[in-house]
Amino acid sequence: MLGIFVLVWFLYKIQALILYIGLALVLSLIGLPVVLFLRRRFKFGNTLSSVVTLLLIIFTFSLVLKIFVPIVIEQGKHISQIDFEQVKRDLNELNVQASDYLGVDHFQLVEAIKRSSYVQNANVEIIPSFIDIFFSNIGSTVVGIFSVLFISFFLLKDEYLLARAVLSFAKNENEQKFKRILIKIKELLSRYFIGLLLQIFILALFYSVLLLYLDVTDAVAVALICAFLNIVPYLGPLIGWGLMLLVIVSNNLGADFSSGLLPLLIIASIGYAIAQLFDNFISQPVIFGHSVRSHPLEIFLSILVGGYLFGIPGMILAVPTYTALKVIAQEFLSEYKVVKRLTKNL
């Protein structure tokens, strides 16, 4: 028990390093097909093909940032112009009218929210503040990016590096088990990340149609941002919904609230809910069922544990980590009944 406690404490202390290694593994899985293509088609060496692949990844991410960061900043400026006090007054007036129409007591919908420090300062530049936070931690950000790229380079240069490192801890009689574990984890996680990209694409398509219908400026870019927020399980969709509503409000600052703005917000909320229902009941079961082969309740609990231990990065990496642990348990702890139940679909 003491050893387990020390191990958990140690892992908690190096959670940033674990995150860097996890991100590097993801990049290596994405870039490995490119490396193999360059080796076979153009006869590049291991080092050159790895460098070219990393440069392509960096160029792709830089291009995405160049396209989306100005849009995010521009939308942030629009959002900062929203008069939240006027919005709250409109909501209360609408509430009074609805209560009179229905013949019920008035319920001050946002009175409690008004007193909160967050809403009292809600007219600050919301999205620019996130950018300020990012650049205020520029040192740790640069170290993190460099660490991920450095680890990714060696994983791409030698695709068997991780396998050899893991096998070095194995006894001779257990080497075959470790090889089966690594092959199975690579197969499941590759399918998982492909499915995740497909999920983001489907959501972005839903949101784009919705925002284009509502005549929102930079609709496709906003839709992609909201879709990418779904990478953060459970919390991401809520943030995306709030961001979408703020963008719609910022694009209709001069509109009458009850007759112009409120119908747009309702349509956006209904459309967003339909997209989420489709994602939760169709997309996610297909991804989790056919890629990592886990029950939705298992996924939910693993994400909660990851969130409690490591915050948002833990939530993002919870499913891949849980999948890897299941594969390991299947090989080494298969005599236990609970392990048999959890790994019967692997």
N, C-alpha and C positions, 0 to 999 in steps of 0.2 A: 504493500500500500504506500509506503514511504517512497519507493522508487517511482510508482505511478504519479504521485503528487509532484515529485521533483521534475519528472518528465513533462507533465502538463504545465508547470510553472516555467520551465525552460522554453517550451514551445510558445507560451504566451509572450515571453520576453523577446523572442526572435520572430514575432508574427510578421514584421515588415519583410524580413528575409524570406519567410515562407511565401508571402505574397509575391515577391520578386521571382522566386523560383516557379511558382504557379503560372504567372504571366509569361515567363520565358518558355515554359513547357507548351503553353497555348500557341505562342508565336512559332515555336519549332514545329508543332503539328501543322500549323497553317503553311509554313514555309518549306517544309520537307518535300512536298511534291514539286515545287519550283527547283529546289536543289537537285533532285533526281533528274528532272528534265534537262537542266543545264549540263549535268555530268554526261548524260547519255547522248543528247542531241549536239551539243557544242564542245564536248570533251573537255569541259572546265575541270580544274582540280578541285579538291575539297575546299581549300581555303578561298579560292576565287569565287566558286559557286555560292558559298556561304555569305561572303561579303556582298555579292551582287543581290542575293535574295534579301538580305537585311536592308540594303539601300532601296530596293523596290518597296519593302514594307514601310520604311521611313518616308519615302516619297509619297506613298499612298495616304498615310496618315497626315502628312503635311498638306497634301492637296485637300483632304477632307476638312482639316482645320482652317485652311485658307478660304474655303467656301463657306463654312458654317460659322466661324467665330464672328465675322462682321455682321452676319444676320442675327446672331445671338445678342451682340452688343446693341444693334439697332432696335431689336424687339425689346431689349432691356430699357432703352431710353423711352420707348413708347409706354411701357408698363409704368415707368417712374412718373409719367404725366397723369396717371389715373388719380382722380380725387376719391380716395377711399371713404372719406367722410360723407361725400355726396352719395356714394354707392350704398353706404349703411343707412343713410336717411331714406333713400329710395326703397330699400328692402323693408324698413320699418313701415313706410307708408303703404307699400304693397301688402304687408302683413295686416295692417289695420283694415284696408279695404276688403281683403279676403275674410277676415274675422267678422266684419259687419255683414258681408254677403251670406256667410254660413250661419250667422247668429250665434257665434261662440265668443268667449272672452278673448280679449286681445292678449296675444303672447308676443312680448318684445323679443324678436328673433335674435337680434344681435346686441342687445344691451349688455349681456355678460361678456361678449367678445370685445365690445368697446373698451372695457376696463383692462383688458390684457395688454401687456407692454408690447407684444408683437404687433397687434393691430394698430395700437396708437402710433407706432413707427412704421406703419405699412406703406407710407408714401415714399420710402427710401428707394433707391435704385436697386431693385431686387437682384436681377441677373448680373449687373456690373459688380455688386457686392461679392458674388461668388467668384468672379474673375479676380477681384482684389484679394480675396482669401487665397486663391491659387497662386498669385504672384508674390504674396507675402511669405509663402513657403517655397519660394523658388529654389532654394538650396537643396532641401530634401527632395523636391520634385526632380531636379537635375540628377541627383545621386540615384534616385529610383529608376529613372529612364536609362541612365548609363548602366546600372546593374542589370536591368532586364535585357538590354541589348548585348552586354558582355556575356551573360550566361547563355542567351539565345545563340550567339555566334558559335560557341563551343558545342552546343547541342546540335546545331545544324551541320557543323563541320564533321562531327563524328556521331552519326545517328545511334551508334551502339554504346555511347559514353555512359548514359544513364543505366543501361542494362548491365554493363560491366561493373558499375559502381554498386548496383544493388546485388549482383551475383557475388561480389567480393565478401558480402556478409553471410552468404549462404554456405551451409555445410555441403560437402560433395553429394550426399544422398538427397539433398533438397534442391539441387540446381534445376532439375526438370520442373519442379513445382514453381520456382521463381520465374523460369522462362515462360511457362504457361500463364502466370499472373501478368507479366509484362505484355505479352501478346494480347491477352483478353482486355486489359485496361486500355491499351492503345486503340484497339478496335472499338470499344464502347465509347471512349471519349471522342474519337474522331467522328463517329456518328452523332454524338451529342452536340458537338460544336457546329456541325453542318446543319442539324435540325434547329439549333438556336438561331443561326443566320436566316434560315427559312422562316422561322417564327417572326423575327424582326421585319423581314421583307413583307410578310402578310399583313402585319399590323400597320406598317408604314403605308401600304396600299389602302387599307381601310381609312386611316386618318387623312391621307391625301385627298381621297374622294370627299370625305366629310368637310374638310377645310376649304377645298375648292368650291364645294356647293355653297358654303357660307361666305365665299368671296374674301378669304383672309389673305393678306399680303404674305408672300414667301410661304405659301401653304405646304409645299412639298418639303421644304427645309424644316419647318416646324413639326411636320408629321414624322420625319425621320428622327428628330431629336426626341419626341415623345415615344417613338417606338424603341429607340435605344435605351431609354430609361427603364424599359421592361426587363433589362438585364438584371436589375436589382429586384429580386423577387418580392412581391406583395407591396413593398414600399414604393417601388418605381412607378407602377401604374397610378398610384394616388398622386405622386408628384407630377406625372405627365398630365393627368386630368386637370390639376390646378394650373399648370403652365398653359394648357390649351385655353382654359377659361380666361386667364389673364391676357393672353394674346388677343382673344376675341374682343374683350373689353377695350384693350388698347387700340384696336382697329376700328372701334365704333364709339369714340369718345363723345362725339356730338349728338349721338342718337338718344331719343327718349327712352328711359329705362324700361317702363312697363310695356310700351307698345313696340319698341325697336330692339332694345338690347336683351331683355329677358327672354323673348322667344328664341333668339339665337343661342343663348346659353342653355336653354332647355333642349333644343335640337342637338347641340354639341354634346350635352351630357347623355342624351339617349343614344346618339350614335356611338359615343365612346363606350357606353355600357354594352351595346350590342357587340362591338369589336372585342371587348374584354370577355364577354360570355363565349363568343366563338373561340377565343384564344384558350380560355380555361377548360372548356368542355370538348374541344376538337383538337386544336393545335398542340397544347401541352400534353394531353394524354397520348397522342401519337408520338411526340418526341420522347417523353419519359418512358412510355410503354415499349417502344421499338428501339430506342437507343440505349438508355441506361437500365431499362427493364425493372423499374421500381414502382411500387404502389404510390399514389399521390400523397397518402398520409405519411409514408416514409420520407418523401421529399419535403413535405411541410415541416416535419419534426427536425430533419437534418438542417434545413435552412434556419429554423429558430435557434438551434444549438450554435450554428456557425455565426449567427448574428449576435448572440449573447457573448460569445467568446472573442470574436474578432471584428465585430461591427459590420459595416456594409461590405468590405472586402470578404469577410467570412461568409456572408450571405451569397455573394457571387460565386465563390469557390466551393460552397457547401455540397452541391450535387456532384461535381467531379470527385471531390474528396470522399464522399460517402460511397460512390460507385467503386473507387479504388479499394476502400476498406472492405466492401462486400466481396470483391474478388479475392482479396487476401484471406478473408475469413473462410471462404469456400474451400480454399486449398489446405489451410492449416487447422481449421476448427470445425470441419464438416461433421464431426461426431456429435456435436451439440444440436439439440432439437431446434432451438431458436435460430441457429445459423442455417439449418436445412430449410426452415420456413422462409427466411429472408432471401435465400439465394437459389430457391428452386427454379426461378425463371431465367437465371443467368446461363 
